[in-house]
Amino acid sequence: MNARRYALVFAAGLIAGCMTAGPPLPAQSPAPAASPTRTVLGPTLILDPTDLRIGTTVQFARIPDRNELHDLQQTQSLSRVVLVLPAWPGSYGELQSLEQLGQESDVVVVVPGYPPTREAAEAWNLANVRVRIVMVVDRPPPSSTVVADLNGMRGLERVIARIDPPSRSGFERLQRPLSFWKIVD
């Protein structure tokens, strides 16, 4: 039961940070009102019950440039970098700066929707950095080709579907964990 609760909190925390407008909000702040064109959610919270490190999590709403990543090396007790992206990076060139973090870094990437092209999905396999990618989608995959591209992504850790009612229809061939997210007003 505890593992299930942690997994739910982990997924909810990742989702909470998805589509965040601007810098992360303080933990005590209420979530701002949603705009009609863009959902605004609270701060990202990542709980991993197997991670017993005490450290700092740094969140970006975009891919940081090389200077910002260099500055991160000065962050005291840096344990995790979270990227809550507004869209999929289109190519490997957009991800290259992340290689400065190295293989020992814990990088969690939250992306909305499906990759727009095969190149966008394959770009993550070319980047020489260890990432955990969490996708947040609003519908089943548009084709079996997209599912094959997702299954080929090394870093894809989980797909979270905002589908009501929850259904695995369309996700049958996905070889990654699938969670469902339901907002109750």
PyMOL CGO cylinders between C-alpha atoms (Angstrom):
from pymol import cmd
from pymol.cgo import CYLINDER

trace = [
    CYLINDER, 0.00, 0.00, 0.00, 2.81, 2.45, 0.86, 0.3, 1, 1, 1, 1, 1, 1,
    CYLINDER, 2.81, 2.45, 0.86, 4.54, 1.88, -2.49, 0.3, 1, 1, 1, 1, 1, 1,
    CYLINDER, 4.54, 1.88, -2.49, 1.28, 2.59, -4.25, 0.3, 1, 1, 1, 1, 1, 1,
    CYLINDER, 1.28, 2.59, -4.25, 0.80, 5.82, -2.29, 0.3, 1, 1, 1, 1, 1, 1,
    CYLINDER, 0.80, 5.82, -2.29, 4.36, 6.95, -3.10, 0.3, 1, 1, 1, 1, 1, 1,
    CYLINDER, 4.36, 6.95, -3.10, 3.83, 6.18, -6.78, 0.3, 1, 1, 1, 1, 1, 1,
    CYLINDER, 3.83, 6.18, -6.78, 0.61, 8.19, -6.74, 0.3, 1, 1, 1, 1, 1, 1,
    CYLINDER, 0.61, 8.19, -6.74, 2.30, 11.12, -4.99, 0.3, 1, 1, 1, 1, 1, 1,
    CYLINDER, 2.30, 11.12, -4.99, 5.23, 10.88, -7.44, 0.3, 1, 1, 1, 1, 1, 1,
    CYLINDER, 5.23, 10.88, -7.44, 2.92, 10.97, -10.45, 0.3, 1, 1, 1, 1, 1, 1,
    CYLINDER, 2.92, 10.97, -10.45, 0.74, 13.71, -8.98, 0.3, 1, 1, 1, 1, 1, 1,
    CYLINDER, 0.74, 13.71, -8.98, 3.81, 15.78, -8.16, 0.3, 1, 1, 1, 1, 1, 1,
    CYLINDER, 3.81, 15.78, -8.16, 5.16, 15.46, -11.68, 0.3, 1, 1, 1, 1, 1, 1,
    CYLINDER, 5.16, 15.46, -11.68, 1.81, 16.39, -13.14, 0.3, 1, 1, 1, 1, 1, 1,
    CYLINDER, 1.81, 16.39, -13.14, 1.49, 19.34, -10.80, 0.3, 1, 1, 1, 1, 1, 1,
    CYLINDER, 1.49, 19.34, -10.80, 4.55, 20.87, -12.38, 0.3, 1, 1, 1, 1, 1, 1,
    CYLINDER, 4.55, 20.87, -12.38, 3.51, 20.19, -15.95, 0.3, 1, 1, 1, 1, 1, 1,
    CYLINDER, 3.51, 20.19, -15.95, 2.61, 23.30, -17.89, 0.3, 1, 1, 1, 1, 1, 1,
    CYLINDER, 2.61, 23.30, -17.89, 3.70, 25.64, -15.11, 0.3, 1, 1, 1, 1, 1, 1,
    CYLINDER, 3.70, 25.64, -15.11, 3.85, 29.23, -16.30, 0.3, 1, 1, 1, 1, 1, 1,
    CYLINDER, 3.85, 29.23, -16.30, 7.00, 31.04, -15.20, 0.3, 1, 1, 1, 1, 1, 1,
    CYLINDER, 7.00, 31.04, -15.20, 9.29, 30.10, -12.32, 0.3, 1, 1, 1, 1, 1, 1,
    CYLINDER, 9.29, 30.10, -12.32, 8.26, 27.53, -9.72, 0.3, 1, 1, 1, 1, 1, 1,
    CYLINDER, 8.26, 27.53, -9.72, 5.92, 28.79, -7.04, 0.3, 1, 1, 1, 1, 1, 1,
    CYLINDER, 5.92, 28.79, -7.04, 6.74, 28.59, -3.33, 0.3, 1, 1, 1, 1, 1, 1,
    CYLINDER, 6.74, 28.59, -3.33, 5.28, 25.47, -1.70, 0.3, 1, 1, 1, 1, 1, 1,
    CYLINDER, 5.28, 25.47, -1.70, 2.90, 27.53, 0.47, 0.3, 1, 1, 1, 1, 1, 1,
    CYLINDER, 2.90, 27.53, 0.47, 1.38, 29.50, -2.41, 0.3, 1, 1, 1, 1, 1, 1,
    CYLINDER, 1.38, 29.50, -2.41, -2.04, 28.52, -3.73, 0.3, 1, 1, 1, 1, 1, 1,
    CYLINDER, -2.04, 28.52, -3.73, -2.14, 27.58, -7.40, 0.3, 1, 1, 1, 1, 1, 1,
    CYLINDER, -2.14, 27.58, -7.40, -3.08, 30.55, -9.61, 0.3, 1, 1, 1, 1, 1, 1,
    CYLINDER, -3.08, 30.55, -9.61, -6.39, 30.55, -11.43, 0.3, 1, 1, 1, 1, 1, 1,
    CYLINDER, -6.39, 30.55, -11.43, -6.42, 28.69, -14.73, 0.3, 1, 1, 1, 1, 1, 1,
    CYLINDER, -6.42, 28.69, -14.73, -6.50, 30.73, -17.89, 0.3, 1, 1, 1, 1, 1, 1,
    CYLINDER, -6.50, 30.73, -17.89, -8.82, 29.70, -20.72, 0.3, 1, 1, 1, 1, 1, 1,
    CYLINDER, -8.82, 29.70, -20.72, -5.91, 29.03, -23.10, 0.3, 1, 1, 1, 1, 1, 1,
    CYLINDER, -5.91, 29.03, -23.10, -3.37, 27.38, -20.82, 0.3, 1, 1, 1, 1, 1, 1,
    CYLINDER, -3.37, 27.38, -20.82, -3.66, 25.26, -17.71, 0.3, 1, 1, 1, 1, 1, 1,
    CYLINDER, -3.66, 25.26, -17.71, -1.58, 26.60, -14.85, 0.3, 1, 1, 1, 1, 1, 1,
    CYLINDER, -1.58, 26.60, -14.85, -0.76, 24.17, -12.10, 0.3, 1, 1, 1, 1, 1, 1,
    CYLINDER, -0.76, 24.17, -12.10, 1.20, 24.29, -8.89, 0.3, 1, 1, 1, 1, 1, 1,
    CYLINDER, 1.20, 24.29, -8.89, 4.89, 23.57, -8.26, 0.3, 1, 1, 1, 1, 1, 1,
    CYLINDER, 4.89, 23.57, -8.26, 6.60, 20.34, -9.18, 0.3, 1, 1, 1, 1, 1, 1,
    CYLINDER, 6.60, 20.34, -9.18, 7.02, 17.91, -6.32, 0.3, 1, 1, 1, 1, 1, 1,
    CYLINDER, 7.02, 17.91, -6.32, 9.02, 14.76, -6.79, 0.3, 1, 1, 1, 1, 1, 1,
    CYLINDER, 9.02, 14.76, -6.79, 8.98, 12.08, -4.14, 0.3, 1, 1, 1, 1, 1, 1,
    CYLINDER, 8.98, 12.08, -4.14, 10.98, 8.96, -4.78, 0.3, 1, 1, 1, 1, 1, 1,
    CYLINDER, 10.98, 8.96, -4.78, 10.85, 6.62, -1.78, 0.3, 1, 1, 1, 1, 1, 1,
    CYLINDER, 10.85, 6.62, -1.78, 14.07, 4.88, -2.84, 0.3, 1, 1, 1, 1, 1, 1,
    CYLINDER, 14.07, 4.88, -2.84, 16.02, 8.18, -2.99, 0.3, 1, 1, 1, 1, 1, 1,
    CYLINDER, 16.02, 8.18, -2.99, 17.34, 8.85, 0.49, 0.3, 1, 1, 1, 1, 1, 1,
    CYLINDER, 17.34, 8.85, 0.49, 19.62, 11.73, -0.53, 0.3, 1, 1, 1, 1, 1, 1,
    CYLINDER, 19.62, 11.73, -0.53, 19.22, 15.14, 1.01, 0.3, 1, 1, 1, 1, 1, 1,
    CYLINDER, 19.22, 15.14, 1.01, 19.63, 17.65, -1.75, 0.3, 1, 1, 1, 1, 1, 1,
    CYLINDER, 19.63, 17.65, -1.75, 18.36, 20.49, -3.86, 0.3, 1, 1, 1, 1, 1, 1,
    CYLINDER, 18.36, 20.49, -3.86, 15.99, 20.12, -6.80, 0.3, 1, 1, 1, 1, 1, 1,
    CYLINDER, 15.99, 20.12, -6.80, 16.23, 22.83, -9.45, 0.3, 1, 1, 1, 1, 1, 1,
    CYLINDER, 16.23, 22.83, -9.45, 13.34, 23.31, -11.86, 0.3, 1, 1, 1, 1, 1, 1,
    CYLINDER, 13.34, 23.31, -11.86, 13.35, 24.99, -15.26, 0.3, 1, 1, 1, 1, 1, 1,
    CYLINDER, 13.35, 24.99, -15.26, 10.39, 25.66, -17.57, 0.3, 1, 1, 1, 1, 1, 1,
    CYLINDER, 10.39, 25.66, -17.57, 12.74, 25.27, -20.57, 0.3, 1, 1, 1, 1, 1, 1,
    CYLINDER, 12.74, 25.27, -20.57, 16.02, 23.66, -21.49, 0.3, 1, 1, 1, 1, 1, 1,
    CYLINDER, 16.02, 23.66, -21.49, 18.74, 25.64, -19.72, 0.3, 1, 1, 1, 1, 1, 1,
    CYLINDER, 18.74, 25.64, -19.72, 21.68, 26.94, -21.72, 0.3, 1, 1, 1, 1, 1, 1,
    CYLINDER, 21.68, 26.94, -21.72, 25.32, 25.99, -21.06, 0.3, 1, 1, 1, 1, 1, 1,
    CYLINDER, 25.32, 25.99, -21.06, 25.93, 28.98, -18.77, 0.3, 1, 1, 1, 1, 1, 1,
    CYLINDER, 25.93, 28.98, -18.77, 22.95, 28.13, -16.58, 0.3, 1, 1, 1, 1, 1, 1,
    CYLINDER, 22.95, 28.13, -16.58, 24.06, 24.50, -16.38, 0.3, 1, 1, 1, 1, 1, 1,
    CYLINDER, 24.06, 24.50, -16.38, 27.56, 25.62, -15.44, 0.3, 1, 1, 1, 1, 1, 1,
    CYLINDER, 27.56, 25.62, -15.44, 26.09, 27.79, -12.69, 0.3, 1, 1, 1, 1, 1, 1,
    CYLINDER, 26.09, 27.79, -12.69, 24.12, 24.76, -11.42, 0.3, 1, 1, 1, 1, 1, 1,
    CYLINDER, 24.12, 24.76, -11.42, 27.41, 23.11, -10.52, 0.3, 1, 1, 1, 1, 1, 1,
    CYLINDER, 27.41, 23.11, -10.52, 27.73, 25.79, -7.81, 0.3, 1, 1, 1, 1, 1, 1,
    CYLINDER, 27.73, 25.79, -7.81, 24.33, 24.88, -6.32, 0.3, 1, 1, 1, 1, 1, 1,
    CYLINDER, 24.33, 24.88, -6.32, 24.77, 23.41, -2.88, 0.3, 1, 1, 1, 1, 1, 1,
    CYLINDER, 24.77, 23.41, -2.88, 23.72, 19.74, -2.64, 0.3, 1, 1, 1, 1, 1, 1,
    CYLINDER, 23.72, 19.74, -2.64, 22.27, 19.59, -6.16, 0.3, 1, 1, 1, 1, 1, 1,
    CYLINDER, 22.27, 19.59, -6.16, 20.49, 16.25, -6.44, 0.3, 1, 1, 1, 1, 1, 1,
    CYLINDER, 20.49, 16.25, -6.44, 18.00, 16.69, -9.28, 0.3, 1, 1, 1, 1, 1, 1,
    CYLINDER, 18.00, 16.69, -9.28, 17.21, 18.92, -12.24, 0.3, 1, 1, 1, 1, 1, 1,
    CYLINDER, 17.21, 18.92, -12.24, 13.57, 19.01, -13.37, 0.3, 1, 1, 1, 1, 1, 1,
    CYLINDER, 13.57, 19.01, -13.37, 12.64, 20.36, -16.79, 0.3, 1, 1, 1, 1, 1, 1,
    CYLINDER, 12.64, 20.36, -16.79, 8.93, 21.06, -17.26, 0.3, 1, 1, 1, 1, 1, 1,
    CYLINDER, 8.93, 21.06, -17.26, 8.86, 21.81, -20.97, 0.3, 1, 1, 1, 1, 1, 1,
    CYLINDER, 8.86, 21.81, -20.97, 6.03, 23.61, -22.78, 0.3, 1, 1, 1, 1, 1, 1,
    CYLINDER, 6.03, 23.61, -22.78, 6.64, 21.49, -25.92, 0.3, 1, 1, 1, 1, 1, 1,
    CYLINDER, 6.64, 21.49, -25.92, 8.86, 18.71, -27.26, 0.3, 1, 1, 1, 1, 1, 1,
    CYLINDER, 8.86, 18.71, -27.26, 12.33, 19.78, -28.38, 0.3, 1, 1, 1, 1, 1, 1,
    CYLINDER, 12.33, 19.78, -28.38, 12.40, 19.26, -32.15, 0.3, 1, 1, 1, 1, 1, 1,
    CYLINDER, 12.40, 19.26, -32.15, 15.96, 18.01, -32.54, 0.3, 1, 1, 1, 1, 1, 1,
    CYLINDER, 15.96, 18.01, -32.54, 19.09, 16.81, -30.81, 0.3, 1, 1, 1, 1, 1, 1,
    CYLINDER, 19.09, 16.81, -30.81, 20.68, 20.27, -31.16, 0.3, 1, 1, 1, 1, 1, 1,
    CYLINDER, 20.68, 20.27, -31.16, 18.17, 21.67, -28.67, 0.3, 1, 1, 1, 1, 1, 1,
    CYLINDER, 18.17, 21.67, -28.67, 19.22, 19.04, -26.10, 0.3, 1, 1, 1, 1, 1, 1,
    CYLINDER, 19.22, 19.04, -26.10, 22.98, 19.21, -26.52, 0.3, 1, 1, 1, 1, 1, 1,
    CYLINDER, 22.98, 19.21, -26.52, 23.52, 21.66, -23.66, 0.3, 1, 1, 1, 1, 1, 1,
    CYLINDER, 23.52, 21.66, -23.66, 22.19, 19.03, -21.21, 0.3, 1, 1, 1, 1, 1, 1,
    CYLINDER, 22.19, 19.03, -21.21, 25.26, 16.88, -21.88, 0.3, 1, 1, 1, 1, 1, 1,
    CYLINDER, 25.26, 16.88, -21.88, 27.19, 19.27, -19.66, 0.3, 1, 1, 1, 1, 1, 1,
    CYLINDER, 27.19, 19.27, -19.66, 25.38, 17.69, -16.68, 0.3, 1, 1, 1, 1, 1, 1,
    CYLINDER, 25.38, 17.69, -16.68, 26.96, 14.29, -17.31, 0.3, 1, 1, 1, 1, 1, 1,
    CYLINDER, 26.96, 14.29, -17.31, 25.71, 10.77, -16.70, 0.3, 1, 1, 1, 1, 1, 1,
    CYLINDER, 25.71, 10.77, -16.70, 25.70, 11.05, -12.90, 0.3, 1, 1, 1, 1, 1, 1,
    CYLINDER, 25.70, 11.05, -12.90, 23.04, 13.78, -12.85, 0.3, 1, 1, 1, 1, 1, 1,
    CYLINDER, 23.04, 13.78, -12.85, 19.41, 13.01, -12.12, 0.3, 1, 1, 1, 1, 1, 1,
    CYLINDER, 19.41, 13.01, -12.12, 17.38, 14.81, -14.79, 0.3, 1, 1, 1, 1, 1, 1,
    CYLINDER, 17.38, 14.81, -14.79, 13.59, 14.50, -14.90, 0.3, 1, 1, 1, 1, 1, 1,
    CYLINDER, 13.59, 14.50, -14.90, 11.84, 15.88, -17.97, 0.3, 1, 1, 1, 1, 1, 1,
    CYLINDER, 11.84, 15.88, -17.97, 8.08, 16.43, -18.15, 0.3, 1, 1, 1, 1, 1, 1,
    CYLINDER, 8.08, 16.43, -18.15, 6.75, 16.96, -21.68, 0.3, 1, 1, 1, 1, 1, 1,
    CYLINDER, 6.75, 16.96, -21.68, 3.19, 17.53, -22.89, 0.3, 1, 1, 1, 1, 1, 1,
    CYLINDER, 3.19, 17.53, -22.89, 1.63, 15.46, -25.65, 0.3, 1, 1, 1, 1, 1, 1,
    CYLINDER, 1.63, 15.46, -25.65, 3.30, 13.21, -28.16, 0.3, 1, 1, 1, 1, 1, 1,
    CYLINDER, 3.30, 13.21, -28.16, 6.54, 13.89, -30.01, 0.3, 1, 1, 1, 1, 1, 1,
    CYLINDER, 6.54, 13.89, -30.01, 5.70, 15.89, -33.15, 0.3, 1, 1, 1, 1, 1, 1,
    CYLINDER, 5.70, 15.89, -33.15, 8.17, 13.89, -35.27, 0.3, 1, 1, 1, 1, 1, 1,
    CYLINDER, 8.17, 13.89, -35.27, 10.28, 10.75, -35.07, 0.3, 1, 1, 1, 1, 1, 1,
    CYLINDER, 10.28, 10.75, -35.07, 13.35, 13.02, -34.91, 0.3, 1, 1, 1, 1, 1, 1,
    CYLINDER, 13.35, 13.02, -34.91, 11.97, 14.63, -31.73, 0.3, 1, 1, 1, 1, 1, 1,
    CYLINDER, 11.97, 14.63, -31.73, 11.56, 11.21, -30.09, 0.3, 1, 1, 1, 1, 1, 1,
    CYLINDER, 11.56, 11.21, -30.09, 14.97, 9.95, -31.24, 0.3, 1, 1, 1, 1, 1, 1,
    CYLINDER, 14.97, 9.95, -31.24, 16.75, 13.14, -30.12, 0.3, 1, 1, 1, 1, 1, 1,
    CYLINDER, 16.75, 13.14, -30.12, 16.59, 11.97, -26.49, 0.3, 1, 1, 1, 1, 1, 1,
    CYLINDER, 16.59, 11.97, -26.49, 18.46, 8.76, -27.42, 0.3, 1, 1, 1, 1, 1, 1,
    CYLINDER, 18.46, 8.76, -27.42, 21.28, 10.81, -28.97, 0.3, 1, 1, 1, 1, 1, 1,
    CYLINDER, 21.28, 10.81, -28.97, 21.79, 13.03, -25.93, 0.3, 1, 1, 1, 1, 1, 1,
    CYLINDER, 21.79, 13.03, -25.93, 24.61, 11.75, -23.73, 0.3, 1, 1, 1, 1, 1, 1,
    CYLINDER, 24.61, 11.75, -23.73, 22.81, 12.40, -20.48, 0.3, 1, 1, 1, 1, 1, 1,
    CYLINDER, 22.81, 12.40, -20.48, 20.69, 10.14, -18.29, 0.3, 1, 1, 1, 1, 1, 1,
    CYLINDER, 20.69, 10.14, -18.29, 17.11, 11.42, -18.27, 0.3, 1, 1, 1, 1, 1, 1,
    CYLINDER, 17.11, 11.42, -18.27, 13.78, 10.22, -16.95, 0.3, 1, 1, 1, 1, 1, 1,
    CYLINDER, 13.78, 10.22, -16.95, 11.05, 11.41, -19.29, 0.3, 1, 1, 1, 1, 1, 1,
    CYLINDER, 11.05, 11.41, -19.29, 7.43, 11.66, -18.19, 0.3, 1, 1, 1, 1, 1, 1,
    CYLINDER, 7.43, 11.66, -18.19, 4.85, 12.40, -20.88, 0.3, 1, 1, 1, 1, 1, 1,
    CYLINDER, 4.85, 12.40, -20.88, 1.48, 13.94, -20.05, 0.3, 1, 1, 1, 1, 1, 1,
    CYLINDER, 1.48, 13.94, -20.05, -1.06, 13.30, -22.82, 0.3, 1, 1, 1, 1, 1, 1,
    CYLINDER, -1.06, 13.30, -22.82, -4.73, 14.13, -23.40, 0.3, 1, 1, 1, 1, 1, 1,
    CYLINDER, -4.73, 14.13, -23.40, -5.58, 11.33, -25.81, 0.3, 1, 1, 1, 1, 1, 1,
    CYLINDER, -5.58, 11.33, -25.81, -4.43, 7.89, -26.95, 0.3, 1, 1, 1, 1, 1, 1,
    CYLINDER, -4.43, 7.89, -26.95, -1.49, 7.72, -29.38, 0.3, 1, 1, 1, 1, 1, 1,
    CYLINDER, -1.49, 7.72, -29.38, -2.43, 8.84, -32.90, 0.3, 1, 1, 1, 1, 1, 1,
    CYLINDER, -2.43, 8.84, -32.90, -0.83, 5.79, -34.55, 0.3, 1, 1, 1, 1, 1, 1,
    CYLINDER, -0.83, 5.79, -34.55, 1.12, 2.59, -33.96, 0.3, 1, 1, 1, 1, 1, 1,
    CYLINDER, 1.12, 2.59, -33.96, 4.17, 4.39, -35.41, 0.3, 1, 1, 1, 1, 1, 1,
    CYLINDER, 4.17, 4.39, -35.41, 4.08, 6.86, -32.51, 0.3, 1, 1, 1, 1, 1, 1,
    CYLINDER, 4.08, 6.86, -32.51, 3.85, 3.96, -30.03, 0.3, 1, 1, 1, 1, 1, 1,
    CYLINDER, 3.85, 3.96, -30.03, 6.88, 2.33, -31.68, 0.3, 1, 1, 1, 1, 1, 1,
    CYLINDER, 6.88, 2.33, -31.68, 8.79, 5.63, -31.40, 0.3, 1, 1, 1, 1, 1, 1,
    CYLINDER, 8.79, 5.63, -31.40, 7.89, 5.85, -27.70, 0.3, 1, 1, 1, 1, 1, 1,
    CYLINDER, 7.89, 5.85, -27.70, 8.94, 2.26, -27.06, 0.3, 1, 1, 1, 1, 1, 1,
    CYLINDER, 8.94, 2.26, -27.06, 12.30, 3.08, -28.64, 0.3, 1, 1, 1, 1, 1, 1,
    CYLINDER, 12.30, 3.08, -28.64, 12.99, 6.00, -26.28, 0.3, 1, 1, 1, 1, 1, 1,
    CYLINDER, 12.99, 6.00, -26.28, 15.51, 4.89, -23.62, 0.3, 1, 1, 1, 1, 1, 1,
    CYLINDER, 15.51, 4.89, -23.62, 14.58, 7.62, -21.15, 0.3, 1, 1, 1, 1, 1, 1,
    CYLINDER, 14.58, 7.62, -21.15, 10.79, 7.37, -21.33, 0.3, 1, 1, 1, 1, 1, 1,
    CYLINDER, 10.79, 7.37, -21.33, 9.82, 6.36, -17.82, 0.3, 1, 1, 1, 1, 1, 1,
    CYLINDER, 9.82, 6.36, -17.82, 6.06, 6.85, -17.78, 0.3, 1, 1, 1, 1, 1, 1,
    CYLINDER, 6.06, 6.85, -17.78, 3.06, 8.10, -19.74, 0.3, 1, 1, 1, 1, 1, 1,
    CYLINDER, 3.06, 8.10, -19.74, 0.35, 9.89, -17.78, 0.3, 1, 1, 1, 1, 1, 1,
    CYLINDER, 0.35, 9.89, -17.78, -2.98, 10.17, -19.60, 0.3, 1, 1, 1, 1, 1, 1,
    CYLINDER, -2.98, 10.17, -19.60, -5.60, 12.79, -18.79, 0.3, 1, 1, 1, 1, 1, 1,
    CYLINDER, -5.60, 12.79, -18.79, -8.43, 10.72, -20.24, 0.3, 1, 1, 1, 1, 1, 1,
    CYLINDER, -8.43, 10.72, -20.24, -11.87, 10.42, -18.70, 0.3, 1, 1, 1, 1, 1, 1,
    CYLINDER, -11.87, 10.42, -18.70, -12.89, 7.69, -18.19, 0.3, 1, 1, 1, 1, 1, 1,
    CYLINDER, -12.89, 7.69, -18.19, -9.47, 6.02, -17.87, 0.3, 1, 1, 1, 1, 1, 1,
    CYLINDER, -9.47, 6.02, -17.87, -8.94, 3.48, -20.65, 0.3, 1, 1, 1, 1, 1, 1,
    CYLINDER, -8.94, 3.48, -20.65, -5.97, 1.53, -22.01, 0.3, 1, 1, 1, 1, 1, 1,
    CYLINDER, -5.97, 1.53, -22.01, -7.56, 1.63, -25.46, 0.3, 1, 1, 1, 1, 1, 1,
    CYLINDER, -7.56, 1.63, -25.46, -4.90, 2.77, -27.91, 0.3, 1, 1, 1, 1, 1, 1,
    CYLINDER, -4.90, 2.77, -27.91, -2.11, 2.19, -25.36, 0.3, 1, 1, 1, 1, 1, 1,
    CYLINDER, -2.11, 2.19, -25.36, -2.07, -1.62, -25.60, 0.3, 1, 1, 1, 1, 1, 1,
    CYLINDER, -2.07, -1.62, -25.60, 1.35, -1.80, -27.29, 0.3, 1, 1, 1, 1, 1, 1,
    CYLINDER, 1.35, -1.80, -27.29, 3.00, 0.81, -25.08, 0.3, 1, 1, 1, 1, 1, 1,
    CYLINDER, 3.00, 0.81, -25.08, 5.86, -0.83, -23.18, 0.3, 1, 1, 1, 1, 1, 1,
    CYLINDER, 5.86, -0.83, -23.18, 6.08, 1.77, -20.42, 0.3, 1, 1, 1, 1, 1, 1,
    CYLINDER, 6.08, 1.77, -20.42, 4.00, 2.31, -17.29, 0.3, 1, 1, 1, 1, 1, 1,
    CYLINDER, 4.00, 2.31, -17.29, 0.74, 4.13, -17.96, 0.3, 1, 1, 1, 1, 1, 1,
    CYLINDER, 0.74, 4.13, -17.96, -1.01, 6.19, -15.28, 0.3, 1, 1, 1, 1, 1, 1,
    CYLINDER, -1.01, 6.19, -15.28, -4.24, 8.13, -15.46, 0.3, 1, 1, 1, 1, 1, 1,
    CYLINDER, -4.24, 8.13, -15.46, -4.83, 11.59, -14.12, 0.3, 1, 1, 1, 1, 1, 1,
    CYLINDER, -4.83, 11.59, -14.12, -8.31, 12.78, -13.25, 0.3, 1, 1, 1, 1, 1, 1,
    CYLINDER, -8.31, 12.78, -13.25, -9.10, 16.23, -11.93, 0.3, 1, 1, 1, 1, 1, 1,
    CYLINDER, -9.10, 16.23, -11.93, -12.11, 16.44, -9.68, 0.3, 1, 1, 1, 1, 1, 1,
    CYLINDER, -12.11, 16.44, -9.68, -13.58, 19.89, -9.20, 0.3, 1, 1, 1, 1, 1, 1,
]
cmd.load_cgo(trace, "trace")
